[in-house]
């Protein structure tokens, strides 16, 4: 992989909100009533005058984070790529969290002056992050409006296709000019956090219907028309066990993720995660968790906003991520970082995972439900700052790309999802996989499903929210970030159009060929088949841990190495195949039939504009891990 000088690598990749170096702040506390400077990108795209409903209640208390700029932002970008790029002189020379903060974090003096100003305008300062990048504060809406020179209002918007009322500033946030360049964002003034959703399909009880097949073709309903040749049509699968999942990626007994730690970031905390994982282990062919192998980092003060956030859905996500990563890397420690709320708290948990620096690999199975543009730009920039710190520390971040394909059925137009579109993470797309009884692949194709309903003895394409689209991996081109150096020469120019393209790689995600997960719901334990790119991300996290075991050191940002691999990757192309199912799986932006019936799901038939293909494609990226992937990645 060619390593370019920083101007070539980063001019197109990303520009942080901060300048090259944070300017010095004048002595003394900035005057809150003096000259003001706006913070660029401080209002989300959905906060428009026509969408305004009402002014915000001035007495409501809100918690905010004042984000501070990194010193030498271009140097941060350069180092993040250099320590992660095969062949670069600085490859593998990662920093500790303390070294990163000392070299790139805001100074203690900058933090003190920001804290003093916040207190001077009547806000309560409640804490500062270990990397000095965030100062926490709280106050009434009225006090926040006065402090940041704006007015908050309620706006009508859509989240995941559903109408919601969200709060945001009506006008750009402003700060005293003396703090210009030091403060880059005020997170929490808007409700962008409410647009984040876990990215897994609703679980389906394993074997609850007699139709499901334990392996590809074991059951095939011949009472319905056979659209595909013999061996290419099957009943939907009951869900793969851990043994089959490991065989899918050619893992041997030596690939265990030993001496590594996988971090998982989600919202809330299931009450029986470890117990459920161990009950499932005995049934799906993986070893149980050892004492102390799984730990959870819980937020101070407990959890909030449960009525708005559906903790049960997040508990399913947590169970899926823990059991999937454990199946792929059974000796790796697993550390779960719980956000206290889904309403913006996930980025707090990400900051905790990065600044603590205990986890070698981080898996994020969530994303913005309405595309990358709906989050305030300043908030996106702060996530990128944290992702850069992770890369420089050697931490690898894997992010699911979503389950709504182009997102057109959700937003009305094609858009990539964030944070998967960030250039500083590895975006994980999805595949549909059919293994035979001996765990040999019969079907491996991109996960982009089309629905058909049996009518008049024929399969008739469904007309759902987005045509016949019935769920699929997120993919496409970012409208925000330029092409990273490692994608040049690999991603076709016709696909990238000079921008960051997603995904980077893919793994099992199709819920009709899903993975068995144990979970206790309403006091009853059961095995359920899960899917979605929320399954794909922890698979790659586990494989990354296996590669770290083989390498003996962390990998950092994985994309430079992935785009340089010449073996261990299976090129994914469309397969003429499909599954029969008596029920369609509901996914964002699909609107599939909700009643029992007779349905056929076509694989990778381009129901929107996404489809796998030779070389890099917008469903599976460079492809999917194959036998030899762990060794090949370890060698980079």
Order of alpha helices (4+ residues) and beta strands (2+ residues): alpha-beta-beta-beta-alpha-alpha-alpha-beta-beta-alpha-beta-beta-beta-beta-beta-beta-beta-alpha-beta-alpha-beta-alpha-alpha-beta-alpha-beta-beta-alpha-beta-alpha-beta-beta-beta-beta-beta-beta-alpha-beta-beta-beta-beta-alpha-alpha-beta-beta-beta-beta-alpha
